[in-house]
Amino acid sequence: MRIAVDLNRCQGYAQCAFLAPDVFVMHGDEALLYDPDADEAQRAKVAQAAAACPVQAILVDAVDTGGAVATADASAEVVSGAR
């Protein structure tokens, strides 16, 4: 699983850090640190974090074994949005 956060869009609401603390961490009041290559075991928490983001700043991509990249919206297992 690969994660990208649009840090220009992120407003520091920290919803992602509350929902997936092993992947997203607030550094100070405004800076977000995250693991762009989070473990697949974190997928459910990352999906919840992405869906909870008020500004939809998180994009999550799933790479299947065939090398194709799949993306989806917040209603699916793979999510875009966050924090």
N, C-alpha and C positions, 0 to 999 in steps of 0.2 A: 504494500500500500504506500502510495506517495501522497504527501500533503503539501499544499501551497497556500500561504496566507497572503492576501493583498494587504500589506502593511500600510499602504496609503489609505485604504478604505477602513481598516480596523480603528475603532474608537476607544479601545481599552475597557470595554464593558466586562471582560473577564469571564463570560459565560463558559467559554471553552475550557478555561483553566479549572473551573468548578466541576465541569462534567467529565473532563478527561485530563486529570492532573499529571498523569504519567507521560503525556504528549505535549501539553501546553502549560507554560508557566509564565506568570507575570513577573517581570523584573522591574521593580519600582512601581510607580503608579500608572505608567503608560506603555512601557516596552514589553512586547510579547516575544517570548522565546518558545520555539517548538521543534519537535523532531520531524524533519521532512520525510524520513523513511521509517515511520512508526511500525511496530510489530503488528502483524495481521490480527493477533489476539485482541488488539485495542480497537478493532473496526467498529463495534457497536457503540462504544463510548465516543469515538471520534465522529461517528454519524450523528449522534445526539448533540454533540458540541457544535457541529456544523449547522445542524437544523436550528439550534438555539441562538445562533449569532444574529443580533438585531440588524447588522449591516451586510450579512451574507458575504463575509470576507474569506471564508475557508473553502478550498476546492480539494476534493479527495478523489484520487484516481486509483482504480484497481487494475493491475496488470495481470492478465491471465497467462497460462503456461504457453500459449501460442504466440505470445508477444504483442497481441492486440491490446489496446487500451480501451477500457470501458468507463464511461462517466454517466451519471444520472443526477436527478434532482433530490431534494430533501425527503421525498416520499419513498425513495428506493433505498437499497442497502448501501449504495455508494452515494455520497452527498456533496453538495456545494453549499457554502454558507458557513458562518461561525461566529463565535465569541459574543 
